[in-house]
């Protein structure tokens, strides 16, 4: 009986999960994005200026990046290295709480040869932004993803690997992720856990797409995916790679996708969600997947 009791306790404890939002206890603004998390990332061009500020005095330090304080230690300027790659800065407040900032220096697209960047096919971005909207400007560079850095955490619960384009080729591969998308995904993840769906991260159908891959799957030219501003995601508690039976009715269908969709939709009327306004798409189960939702940060409301 003692052995059986131990076995049951072990099984239950091995499957338990306590979600931690990993909020830092203070906030900093990094190149215009307000971040409350212990880990955050910013994508920048070589030699670019990075501004980190707060409403309280902070200390910014790095052994890899040049750092200068201004304005009573509430505003700091950093200069990104000239060589593409991942660099780290640390931000702390007077209470000793800390935020790790990943400074991800891009490889300029000016180095492309035809449609290729270091042997990886990118394709061609549209020459003009959609209806003149600057969020559809082509990125100036992409971040190089290798087998050694693909597990890097961009934010507490999302890694580089999750956003990699599914096209063949590489390593290296290349991508970009909008910082606001990371914040939106963390926000939605927190809401999902509040609703009782205990997960550490989302399953991904699609994150970044190269223009070449996006065209090959016959998606629209100005898809937010090619600008790093969209993710197709699902709730996967049992980690089997597909949407779960969220309503526990014994089958996985559009009702489960609708539950996830409605969790996000319910936030649109709230002030706390205002900066995350964007597209929200509903995708039913088919022969390739069990359904998912699309979220993006286009800055205007869109539904499908």
C-alpha positions in Angstrom: 0.0 0.0 0.0 2.9 2.4 0.8 4.5 1.7 -2.5 1.2 2.3 -4.4 0.6 5.6 -2.5 4.1 6.8 -3.4 3.5 5.8 -7.0 0.2 7.8 -7.2 1.8 10.8 -5.5 4.7 10.7 -7.9 2.5 10.5 -11.0 0.4 13.4 -9.8 3.4 15.6 -8.9 5.2 14.9 -12.2 2.2 16.2 -14.1 1.6 19.2 -11.9 2.3 22.7 -13.3 2.2 26.1 -11.6 2.2 28.9 -14.1 4.5 31.8 -13.3 4.1 35.0 -15.4 7.7 35.9 -14.5 6.9 39.5 -14.0 10.0 41.4 -12.8 8.3 43.6 -10.2 9.1 46.8 -12.1 8.8 47.9 -15.7 11.2 49.3 -18.3 10.6 50.7 -21.7 12.9 49.2 -24.3 13.0 51.1 -27.6 9.4 52.2 -27.1 7.9 48.9 -25.8 6.9 48.8 -22.1 8.1 45.5 -20.7 7.2 44.0 -17.3 8.9 40.6 -17.6 12.2 39.2 -16.3 13.4 38.4 -19.8 12.7 40.4 -23.0 14.3 40.8 -26.4 14.8 43.6 -28.9 15.8 43.2 -32.5 18.1 45.9 -33.8 20.4 46.7 -36.7 24.2 46.7 -36.2 25.4 49.8 -34.4 21.8 50.9 -33.6 21.0 52.9 -30.5 18.9 51.2 -27.9 17.1 53.3 -25.3 16.1 51.7 -22.0 14.1 53.9 -19.5 12.0 53.6 -16.4 9.9 55.7 -14.1 12.4 54.8 -11.3 16.2 54.8 -11.1 17.7 51.8 -12.8 21.1 50.4 -13.5 22.0 49.0 -16.9 25.1 46.9 -17.3 26.6 44.7 -20.0 30.0 43.2 -20.7 29.2 43.1 -24.4 27.4 46.3 -25.2 28.4 50.0 -24.7 26.2 51.6 -22.0 25.7 55.2 -21.0 23.4 56.7 -18.3 21.4 59.9 -18.8 18.6 61.7 -16.9 19.2 60.7 -13.3 19.7 57.0 -14.1 16.1 56.7 -15.4 17.2 56.7 -19.0 20.1 54.7 -20.5 21.5 54.5 -24.0 23.2 51.5 -25.4 24.9 51.0 -28.7 24.4 47.6 -30.5 27.6 45.9 -31.6 28.4 46.0 -35.3 28.5 42.2 -35.6 25.2 40.3 -35.9 24.4 38.0 -33.0 22.9 37.8 -29.6 24.1 40.0 -26.8 22.9 40.5 -23.2 22.3 43.5 -21.0 21.0 43.5 -17.4 18.7 46.0 -15.9 18.2 46.3 -12.1 16.3 48.6 -9.8 17.2 49.7 -6.2 15.5 46.7 -4.8 17.7 44.3 -6.6 15.1 43.1 -9.0 16.4 42.4 -12.5 15.4 42.1 -16.1 17.6 40.4 -18.7 17.5 42.1 -22.1 18.6 40.1 -25.2 19.9 42.5 -27.8 19.5 40.6 -31.1 21.6 42.2 -33.8 20.3 41.5 -37.3 22.0 40.5 -40.5 21.3 43.3 -43.0 19.2 42.3 -46.0 21.6 44.4 -48.1 23.9 41.3 -47.9 21.4 39.2 -49.8 22.5 37.7 -53.1 19.4 37.6 -55.2 16.7 36.0 -53.1 19.2 34.3 -50.7 20.9 35.3 -47.5 23.9 33.1 -46.7 22.3 30.3 -48.6 18.8 30.6 -47.1 16.1 31.7 -49.4 14.3 34.7 -48.2 12.5 35.8 -51.4 11.4 39.3 -52.1 9.5 41.7 -49.9 6.9 44.0 -51.6 8.6 47.1 -52.9 5.9 49.4 -51.3 4.1 49.1 -48.0 0.4 48.2 -48.1 -1.6 51.4 -48.5 1.4 53.3 -47.3 1.2 51.9 -43.8 4.7 51.8 -42.3 4.1 48.5 -40.4 4.3 47.0 -43.9 7.8 48.3 -44.6 10.2 45.5 -45.3 12.6 44.8 -42.4 16.1 46.1 -42.9 17.6 42.9 -41.5 16.8 39.4 -40.1 18.2 37.5 -37.2 20.4 34.5 -37.8 19.1 31.4 -36.1 21.5 28.4 -35.6 21.4 25.1 -33.7 23.3 26.8 -30.9 21.0 29.7 -30.3 17.5 28.4 -31.4 16.5 27.7 -27.8 17.2 31.3 -26.7 14.2 32.7 -24.7 12.9 35.8 -26.3 10.5 36.4 -23.4 9.7 34.2 -20.4 7.7 31.6 -22.2 8.7 31.9 -25.9 11.8 30.9 -27.7 13.4 31.6 -31.1 12.8 28.1 -32.2 9.0 28.5 -32.0 9.0 31.3 -34.6 11.3 29.7 -37.2 9.8 29.5 -40.7 8.9 25.9 -41.7 10.5 26.0 -45.1 13.3 23.6 -45.9 16.9 24.7 -45.7 19.4 25.9 -43.2 20.9 26.2 -40.7 21.4 29.0 -40.6 17.8 30.2 -40.9 16.6 33.8 -40.5 13.6 35.5 -38.9 12.4 38.6 -37.2 9.8 38.9 -34.4 8.0 42.2 -33.4 8.5 42.9 -29.8 4.9 43.8 -29.3 3.9 40.3 -30.6 6.0 38.8 -27.7 4.2 41.0 -25.2 0.8 40.1 -26.7 1.6 36.3 -26.6 2.7 36.6 -22.9 -0.5 38.5 -22.1 -2.7 35.9 -23.8 -0.8 33.1 -22.1 -1.5 34.7 -18.7 -5.2 35.0 -19.5 -5.4 31.3 -20.7 -3.8 30.1 -17.4 -6.3 32.3 -15.5 -9.1 30.4 -17.3 -7.7 27.1 -15.9 -5.7 25.8 -18.9 -2.4 25.2 -17.3 0.3 25.6 -20.0 3.9 26.9 -20.1 3.6 28.1 -23.7 1.5 27.8 -26.8 1.8 25.3 -29.6 2.8 27.0 -32.9 1.5 26.3 -36.4 3.3 29.3 -37.8 5.4 32.2 -36.6 7.7 34.1 -39.0 7.5 33.3 -42.7 9.9 34.3 -45.4 8.2 36.0 -48.4 9.4 33.0 -50.4 7.7 30.5 -48.2 4.6 32.6 -47.7 4.2 32.8 -51.5 4.8 29.0 -51.8 1.8 28.3 -49.6 -0.3 30.8 -51.5 -0.9 33.2 -48.6 -1.6 36.8 -49.1 1.4 39.0 -50.1 1.2 41.3 -47.1 0.7 38.6 -44.5 1.7 39.9 -41.0 3.8 36.7 -40.7 6.4 37.9 -43.2 6.9 41.0 -41.0 7.3 39.0 -37.8 4.0 40.4 -36.4 1.8 37.3 -36.3 1.5 33.8 -34.8 -0.8 30.9 -35.4 -1.2 29.2 -32.0 -3.1 26.5 -30.1 -3.5 25.3 -26.5 -1.6 22.1 -26.0 -1.7 20.9 -22.4 -0.8 17.3 -23.1 2.0 18.3 -25.5 1.0 16.1 -28.4 1.5 18.9 -30.9 -2.1 19.8 -31.6 -5.1 21.6 -30.1 -6.6 20.0 -27.0 -10.1 18.9 -26.1 -10.7 22.1 -24.1 -14.4 21.5 -23.3 -13.8 17.8 -22.3 -16.5 16.5 -24.6 -14.4 13.6 -25.9 -13.6 15.1 -29.3 -11.5 17.9 -30.7 -13.4 20.2 -33.0 -14.3 23.8 -33.7 -15.9 24.2 -30.3 -12.4 23.9 -28.7 -10.9 26.5 -31.1 -13.9 28.8 -30.3 -13.1 28.6 -26.5 -9.5 29.8 -27.2 -10.8 32.4 -29.7 -13.3 33.8 -27.2 -10.7 34.1 -24.5 -8.8 36.5 -26.7 -11.9 38.2 -28.1 -13.1 39.0 -24.6 -10.1 41.2 -24.0 -10.8 43.6 -26.8 -13.1 45.8 -24.9 -10.6 46.3 -22.0 -8.2 49.2 -21.7 -5.3 46.8 -20.8 -5.6 45.3 -24.2 -5.6 48.5 -26.3 -2.0 48.3 -27.4 -2.5 44.7 -28.6 -5.3 45.4 -31.1 -4.8 43.4 -34.3 -6.0 40.5 -36.3 -7.8 37.5 -34.7 -8.5 34.5 -37.0 -10.4 31.3 -36.4 -9.2 28.1 -38.1 -11.2 24.9 -37.9 -9.8 21.3 -37.7 -8.8 19.8 -41.0 -6.7 16.9 -42.3 -3.4 18.7 -41.3 -4.2 20.1 -37.8 -6.8 20.2 -35.0 -7.5 23.9 -35.4 -5.8 27.1 -34.1 -6.2 30.8 -33.9 -4.2 33.6 -35.5 -3.1 36.6 -33.6 -1.2 39.6 -34.8 -0.3 43.2 -33.9 -1.2 45.1 -37.0 -2.7 47.9 -34.8 -6.2 47.8 -36.2 -9.0 45.4 -35.7 -9.5 42.5 -38.1 -11.5 39.3 -37.9 -11.9 36.2 -40.0 
